[in-house]
Each structure stands twice: as structure tokens, then as C-alpha cells.
Amino acid sequence: MRKSFRGGVHPLRHIGEGKPLAQNKPVRAVSPDVVVIPVGMHLGAPSEPCVEKGKRVKLGELIAKPVGGLGLPVHASVSGEVLFVEERQMLRSRPELCIGIQNDHLDEWVELAPLDAARASAAEIIAAVKNAGICGMGGAAFPTHVKLSIPEGKQADTVILNGAECEPYLTADHRLMLESPERIVAGLKLILRATGVKKGVIAVEKNKPDAIVSMQQAAAGESDVEVLPLKTKYPQGSEKQLIAVVTGREVPRGKLPIDAGALVFNVSTAAAIYDAVALGKPLVERNTTVTGCVAQPDNLRLRVGTRYEDAIAACGGLLEGASKVFAGGPMTGLCAADLEATATKATNGIVVFDEKQAKAVVESACIRCTRCVTVCPIGLHPYLMRTDLDRHDLESAKQHGLLDCVLCGACSYICPARRYLSSSFKAAREELAAKARR
């Protein structure tokens, strides 16, 4: 097995990639007074609300039903009274339908229906995962039950758990691997049974030696589970790069990981699968790193729907000079318009930059240095794609690999001309997606 991939960068190496701010902080739970839960937290059609203002709901109760083949149910993350069902501005360009709930802090659970994890069949596991509303928790938010259902004619020989957490500043998965390694391994075993795959690999970057040891101890005696240390390099945790490193195979252009005989899940997703099957719990909370320009950087267990304002307040508030807030890490995260945005199932980090860090750079002309080509983990030519887009030539950009780009931001990070490369690629792909919908 190879331990690295071509290209990549080492962002913020001089400060340990920003991780020392929170990596030694154990996860602590936060339960806000109000949650605002978007019904479209996953890839696919937004769910349909099935509660009204004034209704009292229990923790874990169904509040929105799935719509379409990629639909997922949404559950109450607190017990209390529904305050509203209305559109609110979140991270997307348009307002999203959300359900607000006043927390009564009683945490009165709906009746749960756990399965015998040791005997549950593949069909029962997949159904439990779907009913729990689990989607990928590493950022993509792809419905997990769909990924567990391998299409006819396809097969995989390896399941990879992504514990790389290569994004700067983020340490939530690191803490999960230290504090709940047994849940991760148990979730991986359930994934193997659900998919019929015989081999599981837990991949962790070498800058987390304590997490590697923790996972090795939890996996001891499991002949079908291996813990694989990876070279520390961004974007080591990208799905295509993980598959190349672990299996030595590349995902064919325009294809999915299953076409390379592999399935990739985040370690947090595996833990949520265990909770859904063995405990009967829907996905209503997750570990999130709140760090950067805040008084006390920390790792929090946030209820889905927690406002950024409440999460930051739990960390002592903003420091003077706080200027920009990211949902996720600074390489791939989205900027929040304000602190009313709320944590979703895919929110692994809330990172605050100060004025110096957040200052916008001014683009200059491309000097054809090809550094972007050197660091691209896919082997694309980002400067050519940007040239195509500057000419409004989407078709040519597609031929140069626009749809294969993993939007990791490595090209933008390394560019001496400070060109907005990755963001322009993301905007172009959204334009293509909008055209396809129309």
C-alpha cells in the first residue's frame, strides 16, 4: 500500500495546521435554548415538515419526512415546543425551510427501537441507518443508506473509514477516535456486514499518533479491520486520494468510488451507524470543533440546529478583531453571512478568522508557473480551467477536468498570483448544475 498521493500541500505547517488550539480539549456537550433545524441538510431533495407551530415534540421525534430516492428523515434534536416552520437564511444563496424548537432541557426521548447489533441482517442495518437520517458527516452529506446499498453488478473489496481529518484547525474526529474508538470499530463492523465487504481499513494521518494507538487498541483481535497510518498532507482525507493510497487504485474519470472497488465513510458516520443500530438513536448531534479567534477553542457535541452564536458563546465568545466565520475548515468551508447559521449533520467545524487572516487578497495575472499543476492531487491543470472560465467557455473547462476537481483548494493556496481558482471552479459547477436542473 502507498502511504501518500501525488501533489498536495501542507497548509499552516508553522502553527501545526492550527490544530493545537483545540486538539487536547475533550468533547463537551452543549444544549442551546433554541434550535433551528434545516430540513435540507443532506444531498437530495429537502425533507417535508410533518409538525406545526405549537406542537410539543420529544427528542428524536420525526419532524420532517424524506422526499425522493435520496431523501432522509429529520428528527428533533431537543424536546420542547415547535416555535416556527419557516424559511431562514443559512449558508446557501437562498433561504431554506427550517423548523425552530424551544428547548425545555428535559431531553425526553421518543421511544427507541434498538436492534441486536450482533445479529442484525444487512437489510435491517440499512433500514435502521435510513430511519436514523444518517448522511455522510465528513462534509458531502450523501445519504448513507444509499452508499450501503451496492448497485447490482458492482462490488467492493475494501471499506475505508476516513480518520485523516486533514483540514486545518479541525480536531473533532481526532477527539472521537480518542474518546469513542469502540463505537467507530463497531460501526465499521456493521458496515462490513451490510455491504458484504470482507476488509475494513481505518486510515489516520500520522500527526495523530494517540488516535492511531487508540484505534489499534479498539481494533485488536478484529481480523477484518486494519488501522493504516497515513503521511500528513492535505488533502489526504479526500475520498479519491484515500482510495488511491489504501488500495493503489484510482477512481475512473467521471465514476464513483464503487467503480474502484471501494467504499469510504467518515469515522463519525461509522459511530452514528452504531448508535442507530445498537441504540436505536437517530442522528441529532455531532462533534464539532469551534476554534480560531474565540476565547476558548474547544470541541463541542452540538445538537443539530445549534446557532453558531450559541456555539461560539459556549467557547467564551469572539475575541476582539474577529472578522470571518467558516462552516467547516478554511480550505473547503463556506463563509457564514452571520452567526444565525446553524449546525447541520455535516458541520464538523466552526472556524473564526481575525481581520488579518480574513483580509481578501487581490488577484494578479497568471504567470504560468504551474505550481497549481504540481499540487493538484488529481493531476489537473487548474490554470487552464481558470483561463477557460475567464472566457466563459464551460465546455472547454469540462474537457480540462472541471467535473473531476475535488475542490480541495490546494491550487488557490499555492498560487503566487493569489488567483481565486477553487472558488471559481465551484461557482462554475454550480452553474452547470443549475442548467441541468432547468
C-alpha positions, -999 to 999 in steps of 0.1 A, spaced: 0 0 0 12 35 -8 11 60 21 6 91 1 -5 106 -32 8 129 -58 6 167 -52 -9 182 -21 2 209 3 10 215 39 -12 244 50 -2 264 81 26 239 89 43 265 110 15 265 136 7 228 134 -21 235 109 -40 253 136 -49 220 153 -31 226 187 -57 252 196 -83 225 203 -68 191 199 -63 184 236 -98 196 246 -121 167 254 -156 169 238 -182 185 260 -220 187 253 -239 219 246 -277 221 247 -289 255 235 -322 272 244 -334 272 208 -325 250 178 -332 260 142 -331 228 121 -329 230 83 -349 202 65 -324 201 36 -292 191 54 -283 162 30 -277 157 -7 -311 153 -23 -345 169 -20 -353 187 12 -375 168 36 -411 176 42 -421 190 76 -447 170 95 -450 192 126 -467 226 131 -461 256 153 -472 249 189 -467 211 188 -446 196 216 -420 172 203 -397 147 221 -360 143 215 -355 121 184 -391 125 172 -397 127 134 -403 163 124 -397 160 86 -404 131 62 -380 121 34 -387 131 -2 -374 112 -32 -348 84 -35 -321 104 -17 -344 117 9 -338 114 46 -359 119 77 -352 148 101 -356 144 138 -359 168 168 -326 174 184 -342 186 217 -375 181 234 -398 211 236 -423 233 216 -421 240 179 -417 277 175 -420 280 137 -418 263 104 -405 289 80 -376 299 57 -344 312 72 -312 323 56 -284 298 63 -253 290 42 -268 287 8 -276 315 -16 -314 313 -9 -333 309 23 -340 274 35 -371 259 52 -363 254 89 -380 241 120 -374 260 152 -379 243 186 -378 258 221 -357 235 242 -373 225 275 -340 210 286 -358 178 298 -342 157 270 -373 135 270 -366 108 243 -391 94 219 -394 56 223 -364 40 207 -362 6 189 -326 -7 191 -316 -39 172 -294 -68 183 -262 -54 167 -245 -88 168 -273 -105 148 -289 -77 127 -291 -86 90 -278 -64 62 -314 -53 53 -321 -44 90 -289 -24 93 -296 -4 61 -332 3 72 -320 14 107 -294 38 91 -321 53 68 -346 57 96 -320 74 117 -315 100 90 -277 94 87 -258 111 59 -220 115 54 -206 135 83 -173 144 67 -188 172 45 -206 157 15 -238 148 34 -245 119 10 -273 96 23 -255 67 40 -282 41 34 -278 46 -4 -240 41 -1 -245 9 19 -268 -4 -9 -242 -16 -35 -258 -15 -70 -264 -47 -89 -233 -56 -110 -210 -36 -88 -187 -50 -60 -162 -37 -34 -134 -54 -16 -125 -26 8 -143 -3 32 -123 27 42 -130 48 73 -117 83 69 -99 94 101 -74 116 83 -91 149 93 -66 168 71 -84 201 71 -66 228 91 -79 237 126 -104 208 128 -100 182 156 -135 168 162 -128 135 146 -95 133 164 -113 136 197 -139 110 186 -111 85 179 -96 91 213 -129 91 233 -151 66 214 -129 42 194 -151 12 202 -182 29 186 -162 35 155 -149 -1 152 -184 -14 160 -199 9 133 -173 -4 108 -182 -40 115 -219 -32 108 -209 -15 75 -190 -46 65 -220 -68 73 -244 -45 55 -223 -44 23 -208 -79 24 -173 -65 21 -146 -85 39 -120 -59 47 -121 -26 66 -93 -1 69 -93 28 93 -70 55 78 -55 81 102 -28 107 95 4 104 114 0 138 131 -25 120 154 -3 93 170 -25 90 200 -56 84 178 -37 57 158 -29 39 191 -64 43 203 -79 28 171 -53 0 171 -63 -10 206 -100 -9 198 -95 -30 166 -72 -55 183 -85 -91 177 -106 -80 147 -91 -99 117 -110 -80 91 -101 -45 104 -67 -27 99 -55 7 111 -34 24 85 -12 54 94 -10 79 65 15 106 57 4 140 69 -5 160 38 -36 179 26 -60 167 11 -52 133 24 -88 128 36 -103 134 1 -122 103 -10 -103 98 -42 -69 103 -26 -78 79 2 -88 52 -22 -56 56 -42 -34 55 -10 -52 25 6 -59 3 -24 -34 16 -51 -64 20 -75 -77 53 -89 -114 61 -93 -120 63 -131 -128 97 -145 -165 105 -141 -171 74 -120 -178 67 -83 -156 50 -56 -176 18 -61 -161 17 -96 -127 14 -80 -139 -14 -57 -140 7 -25 -164 25 -2 -154 54 20 -172 66 52 -162 91 78 -153 78 113 -181 100 127 -206 84 103 -195 49 115 -201 59 151 -235 72 142 -243 39 124 -235 20 156 -258 44 176 -286 39 151 -284 1 151 -274 -8 187 -291 21 205 -319 30 181 -309 66 181 -314 90 152 -287 114 142 -294 145 163 -260 156 175 -224 156 164 -188 165 174 -178 200 161 -146 220 166 -152 256 175 -118 274 171 -98 303 158 -105 338 170 -126 327 200 -118 330 237 -116 292 244 -112 270 214 -129 237 221 -146 205 208 -183 205 214 -211 179 210 -236 201 193 -273 194 188 -283 197 152 -298 232 147 -275 249 172 -269 285 161 -233 295 156 -238 323 180 -246 298 208 -218 275 199 -193 304 200 -208 317 232 -201 283 248 -165 289 239 -163 322 257 -174 344 227 -155 361 200 -121 378 205 -116 414 195 -109 416 158 -129 385 148 -138 391 112 -149 359 93 -167 327 102 -163 294 83 -186 265 84 -160 237 82 -123 243 77 -107 273 60 -97 252 29 -131 240 18 -155 256 42 -183 281 34 -184 316 48 -214 323 71 -232 356 64 -238 359 102 -240 339 134 -276 329 128 -265 300 107 -269 267 124 -250 234 128 -261 206 105 -253 169 104 -222 177 83 -209 206 104 -175 194 116 -161 228 124 -168 265 131 -136 284 125 -133 321 131 -106 342 114 -93 376 126 -90 406 104 -55 398 92 -64 362 83 -97 372 67 -83 400 46 -92 395 9 -62 391 -14 -61 409 -48 -57 387 -78 -29 394 -103 -22 379 -137 -13 342 -140 24 338 -145 22 302 -158 44 289 -130 24 257 -130 26 254 -92 -12 247 -93 -5 217 -115 23 204 -92 0 204 -61 -33 192 -77 -40 157 -63 -60 148 -93 -34 158 -119 -54 186 -135 -43 219 -149 -61 245 -128 -47 275 -146 -61 262 -179 -95 257 -164 -95 292 -150 -85 306 -184 -115 287 -199 -138 302 -173 -125 337 -178 -136 332 -215 -169 318 -203 -161 286 -221 -177 260 -198 -173 232 -223 -136 236 -226 -133 238 -188 -151 205 -186 -127 190 -211 -98 201 -189 -114 183 -159 -137 208 -142 -161 180 -131 -132 159 -118 -119 186 -95 -123 178 -58 -124 215 -48 -97 210 -22 -83 245 -26 -47 234 -28 -42 253 -61 -56 285 -46 -34 281 -15 -1 277 -35 -8 302 -63 17 331 -61 -6 353 -81 -33 347 -55 -58 336 -81 -93 326 -70 -90 291 -86 -110 267 -64 -139 291 -58 -142 299 -95 -144 261 -102 -171 257 -75 -192 285 -90 -189 271 -125 -200 237 -113 -230 252 -96 -238 270 -128 -237 237 -147 -259 220 -121 -284 248 -123 -285 245 -161 -290 207 -158 -320 213 -134 -336 237 -158 
